[in-house]
């Protein structure tokens, strides 16, 4: 009888662990994306402030924020090249 309670308790703890992991993994992804967007925003604002007098203005929207945030300096360079050659 006591072994049965031990196994039920262990199964319950395993279930709580699995449910907790499944609930917090998407939250962690959203927090990471928000941090990347903040970093990208800082990079884009800095680039716009420094190179604004040269006519370089990169729009600040979610796509450019994530591009600059995830890829960081190469992403900003990519956005600058797109601005000069395509737009």
N, C-alpha and C positions, 0 to 999 in steps of 0.2 A: 504494500500500500504506500509506503514512504517513497519507494523508487518511482512509483507512478507520479507522485507530486513533484519529484525532482525533474523528471522528463517533461512534465507539463510546464513547469517553471522555465526550463531551458528553451522549450519550444516557444513559449511566450516572449522570452527575451530575444530570441532570434527573430521572431516576427516583428517586434518593436524596432529592432536594428534595421531590418530590411525596409520597413515602412519609413523610418526616419531618413534612411539613405535615399530612398526614392523621392522623398519630399524636399530634401535640402539640395540635391544635385542641381535641379533647374534654378533654384534660388541663387546658388553659387555662380552659375553661368550668367544670370542677369546682373549680379553685382560686378562680375568681371567685365561684362560688356559696358556697364555704366562707367566703370573706371577707365576703360579704353576710350569711351566717348569724351570724358573729361580731359584726358591726356591729348586726344586729337584736337579738341577745342582750344586748348592752350597752345598747341603747336600752330594751328591755323591762325589764331589771333596774333601770335608772334610774327609769323610770316607776313600776314597782311599789314602789320604795323611797320615792319622793317622795310618791306619791298613795295609798300603802297605808293610811294612817290615815283616808282618806276612804271606804274600802271598795272602792277600785278595785284589782282584781287581775286581770291579764291572764295567762292560761296561757302558759307557754313551751314551745312544741312546734315542729316543723319548719315548719309552715304559717305560724304567727305570726312565727317568726324570719325567714323569707324575705319575708313581707309587710313587716315593719318594716325589714328590711335593704335590700330593693330600692327600696321607696317612701320610706324614711327617715322624716322627720317627718310627711308626709301619711299614710303607712302606719300610724304609731302613732296619729295622730288618728282614722283609720278604725277601728282596733281599739278605741279608747276609745268611739267612737260606737256601734259594734256591741255593745260590752259594756253600755252604758247603755240602748240602745233595743231590742235583741233579747234579750239574755240576762237 
